[in-house]
Amino acid sequence: MIDGPYFVLVVVGVLGTGMVAGVFCGFSTFVMRGLAALPPGQGVAAMNAINVAAVTPAFMLVFAGTAVLCAMIAVVTFVLWPDEGKVELLLGSALFLFGSFGLTLVANVPRNDALARLEPGTPEAAAYWPTYVREWTLWNHVRTVASAAAALVYLLALS
């Protein structure tokens, strides 16, 4: 069984990955649907405002902090190579680092940046909005599942 400071590290990893999964799940299940129901100009303006508001110390501490924590768990696992839970710990770290944090950088952020360059009331914004909602939400579903799976396999490592 994992114990001591390593136990605490993994428990915090469960909490961090689970919290991020919850945020992403909220976006996938109702926020994006609500924004998509708005007229395109309003949806673009609202999403741009959300994207600016998301980059706060509180959310970045949870999101980026969880990525750092997952990297630490992976490194400590490689160094200590525990008898129990090593597969789960490495898998949980990979799921979050690649399927959540990494995917955010390569799939969601570029779409956010493209949306931010558009003026909400223009025909270009109205034309891009349905594509943005569809693609962004698809990748967000993947981030949600990856984050939740990371929490689950970290939890399994503790049992």
C-alpha positions in Angstrom: 0.0 0.0 0.0 1.1 3.5 -0.8 1.8 5.5 2.4 3.4 8.5 3.9 4.0 11.7 1.8 3.5 9.6 -1.4 0.0 8.8 -0.3 -0.8 12.4 0.3 0.6 13.3 -3.2 -1.6 10.7 -4.8 -4.7 11.8 -2.8 -4.2 15.4 -3.9 -3.8 14.0 -7.4 -7.2 12.4 -7.2 -8.7 15.6 -6.0 -7.0 17.8 -8.6 -7.9 15.5 -11.6 -11.4 15.1 -10.3 -11.9 18.8 -9.9 -10.7 19.5 -13.4 -13.0 16.6 -14.7 -15.9 18.4 -13.0 -15.2 21.7 -14.6 -14.8 20.1 -18.0 -18.0 18.0 -17.5 -19.9 21.2 -16.7 -18.8 22.7 -19.9 -19.6 19.6 -22.0 -23.0 19.0 -20.5 -24.6 22.5 -20.1 -22.3 25.5 -20.6 -21.6 24.9 -24.3 -25.2 23.9 -25.0 -26.4 27.1 -23.4 -23.9 29.2 -25.4 -24.8 27.3 -28.6 -28.4 28.2 -28.1 -27.6 32.0 -28.2 -27.4 34.0 -31.4 -23.9 33.6 -32.8 -22.7 37.1 -31.9 -23.8 36.7 -28.3 -22.3 33.2 -28.1 -19.0 34.4 -29.4 -18.9 37.3 -27.0 -19.9 35.2 -24.0 -17.3 32.5 -24.8 -14.6 35.0 -25.3 -15.5 36.5 -21.9 -15.4 33.1 -20.3 -12.0 32.3 -21.9 -10.6 35.5 -20.5 -12.1 34.9 -17.1 -10.8 31.3 -16.9 -7.2 32.4 -16.8 -7.4 33.3 -13.1 -5.0 32.3 -10.4 -7.6 30.0 -8.8 -8.4 28.0 -11.9 -4.8 28.0 -13.1 -3.6 26.7 -9.7 -6.0 23.8 -10.0 -5.4 23.1 -13.7 -1.7 23.8 -14.1 -1.0 22.7 -10.5 -2.6 19.4 -11.2 -0.5 18.9 -14.3 2.7 19.7 -12.2 1.4 17.3 -9.5 0.8 14.5 -12.1 4.3 15.0 -13.5 5.7 14.8 -9.9 3.7 11.5 -9.3 5.1 10.1 -12.5 8.7 11.0 -11.6 8.4 9.7 -8.1 6.9 6.5 -9.4 9.8 6.0 -11.7 12.3 6.8 -9.0 10.7 4.7 -6.2 9.1 2.1 -8.5 6.6 0.9 -5.9 5.5 -2.7 -5.7 1.9 -1.7 -5.8 0.1 0.8 -8.0 2.9 1.7 -10.4 0.9 1.0 -13.5 -2.1 3.0 -12.2 0.1 5.9 -11.1 1.9 6.1 -14.5 -1.4 5.7 -16.4 -3.2 8.3 -14.3 -0.3 10.7 -14.9 -0.3 10.1 -18.6 -4.1 10.4 -18.9 -4.0 13.8 -17.3 -0.8 15.2 -18.8 -1.6 14.1 -22.4 -5.4 13.7 -22.5 -6.3 16.8 -20.5 -3.5 19.3 -20.1 -1.7 18.5 -23.4 -5.0 18.3 -25.3 -6.0 21.7 -24.0 -2.8 23.2 -25.4 -3.1 21.6 -28.9 -6.9 21.5 -29.4 -8.9 23.9 -27.2 -6.6 26.9 -26.8 -6.0 27.3 -30.5 -9.7 27.3 -31.1 -10.1 29.9 -28.3 -7.4 32.0 -29.9 -9.1 31.8 -33.3 -12.4 32.8 -31.7 -10.8 35.7 -29.8 -9.6 37.2 -33.1 -13.2 37.5 -34.4 -15.5 40.4 -33.8 -18.7 38.9 -32.3 -21.2 40.6 -34.6 -19.5 39.9 -37.9 -20.5 37.4 -40.5 -17.1 35.7 -40.1 -17.8 35.1 -36.4 -21.3 33.8 -37.1 -19.9 31.4 -39.7 -17.2 30.1 -37.4 -19.3 29.8 -34.3 -21.1 26.4 -35.1 -17.8 24.8 -36.1 -16.1 26.2 -32.9 -18.9 24.9 -30.7 -18.8 21.4 -32.3 -15.0 21.0 -32.4 -14.3 22.6 -29.0 -17.0 20.5 -27.3 -15.7 17.3 -28.9 -12.2 17.9 -27.6 -13.7 18.9 -24.2 -15.5 15.6 -24.0 -12.1 13.9 -24.4 -10.5 16.1 -21.8 -13.4 15.3 -19.4 -13.1 11.5 -19.8 -9.3 11.7 -19.6 -9.4 13.7 -16.4 -12.0 11.5 -14.8 -10.1 8.4 -15.8 -6.9 9.8 -14.3 -8.8 10.4 -11.0 -10.2 6.8 -11.1 -6.9 5.1 -11.8 -5.1 7.2 -9.1 -7.8 6.1 -6.7 -7.3 2.5 -7.8 -3.6 2.9 -7.0 -4.5 3.7 -3.5 -6.6 0.5 -2.9 
